[in-house]
Amino acid sequence: MIRKILPLAAAAAALTFSLIPAQASADDGMRLISRYDTNFRPYVGARLGAAFTNTDVECHRYDVCHLDDDTVFTVHPYIGINVPYTTSGIIGGRFEVEGFFNSKADYRYNSRSGAYIVRDHMDVTSRGFLVNTYVDFYTVDGLVAPYVSVGLGGVWHDADLYSMGRHYSDDRSNVAFQVGGGVNFNFTRNVAVDLNLRYTDMGRVWDKTYVDEIDVDSLDLMAGFRLTF
């Protein structure tokens, strides 16, 4: 998954900084939106999208070594606060507390019993929270604001493993973190639409003696709506 993320991250960074005019700090017209936010301003919002999940399995004695990937629906409600901007009126920031809820992921794999191969699966439902920080770059009269973000939090997994007619379960909690970027479209000083791409590491979902250790991460593609007060 990391190898997949690095080219995407590089492309996102290139896009972000290509949208920042070289002389933006000298252009008062660029401060149309950002100059409204010289005080701390709270906001609420939500993101919806797809999480392209991937498993990392440490194989020992059992068959759960090659789980298929799965794509799930993800919901991210959040609350946050805008911080005052720099004197240039171009660079801003935000602090945010975000919850996330992923629909059930169905990871398929092959179980072997002698000469027989059975198509089995593991189901995982994940939910958690993240404390995020953002750096916003205001361009085009403040209407378009690319940003980068990083966040740290916790996640809870409910996992059910089905193997050769047997059922096992494991509930675990782990540290989660995300790194990403995106673009805000600020239609007014109160209303914005957000496009976001991020990598999220959700730690270990399975660690029992009779089954291999399984970690999960995801590449999340989301769109959202934000209301600032």
Secondary structure, DSSP 8 states (H G I E B T S, - for coil): -HHHHHHHHHHHHHHHHHTS-TTGGG-GGGGTTGGG-SS-EEEEEEEEEEEEEEEEEE-SSSSTT----EEEEEEEEEEEEEE---TTSSEEEEEEEEEEEEEEEEEEEEEEETTEEEEEEEEEEEEEEEEEEEEEE-BGGGTEEEEEEEEEEEEEEEEEEEETTEEEEEEEEEEEEEEEEEEEEESSSSEEEEEEEEEEEEEEEE--TTS-EEEEEEEEEEEEEEEE-
